[in-house]
């Protein structure tokens, strides 16, 4: 494990301590679980992957790209 230090405002700290007490866990464990849950909703991926599947096209579109970029038609 890596040790780190974070700061809370007083109200958030008190609410978090109370939530941890109710769960029967430490404040550190509550923070770990909360962070893990938040990160699970944001899977790791490359930024350009957000555009995959965003645009519709036709199978022959790649032929058109070859014409435009390379000045030739695909076989």
C-alpha positions in Angstrom: 0.0 0.0 0.0 1.0 3.6 -0.6 0.4 6.0 2.2 -1.1 9.4 1.3 -2.5 12.4 3.1 -5.7 14.2 2.2 -7.7 17.1 3.7 -11.4 17.4 4.4 -13.5 20.2 5.5 -14.8 19.7 9.1 -18.4 18.7 8.1 -17.3 16.2 5.5 -14.8 14.7 8.0 -17.4 14.2 10.6 -19.9 12.7 8.2 -17.3 10.3 6.9 -16.2 9.3 10.4 -19.8 8.6 11.3 -20.4 6.6 8.1 -17.2 4.5 8.7 -18.4 3.9 12.3 -21.8 2.7 11.1 -20.1 0.3 8.6 -17.6 -0.9 11.3 -14.6 0.1 9.2 -11.9 2.7 9.5 -12.0 6.1 7.8 -9.1 4.9 5.6 -11.1 1.9 4.4 -14.2 4.0 3.8 -12.0 6.3 1.6 -10.5 3.3 -0.3 -13.9 1.8 -1.0 -15.4 5.1 -2.0 -12.6 5.8 -4.4 -12.7 2.3 -5.8 -16.4 2.6 -6.4 -16.0 6.0 -8.1 -13.2 4.8 -10.4 -15.1 1.6 -11.3 -17.6 3.9 -13.1 -14.8 5.4 -15.2 -13.0 2.6 -16.8 -9.4 3.1 -18.1 -9.2 3.7 -21.8 -7.3 5.7 -24.3 -9.0 9.1 -24.9 -9.4 8.4 -28.6 -11.4 5.3 -27.8 -14.3 7.7 -26.9 -14.9 8.2 -30.6 -14.9 4.5 -31.6 -18.3 3.6 -33.0 -19.4 7.2 -32.9 -19.8 7.6 -36.6 -21.9 5.5 -38.9 -20.6 4.5 -42.3 -20.8 2.2 -45.2 -18.5 -0.7 -46.1 -17.3 1.1 -49.2 -16.2 4.2 -47.2 -12.7 2.9 -46.9 -12.5 2.8 -50.7 -13.4 6.5 -50.8 -10.7 7.3 -48.2 -8.1 5.5 -50.4 -9.2 7.6 -53.4 -8.9 10.9 -51.4 -5.7 10.2 -49.5 -3.7 8.1 -52.0 -5.3 9.2 -55.3 -6.2 5.7 -56.2 -9.0 3.3 -55.9 -8.8 0.1 -53.8 -9.0 -3.3 -55.5 
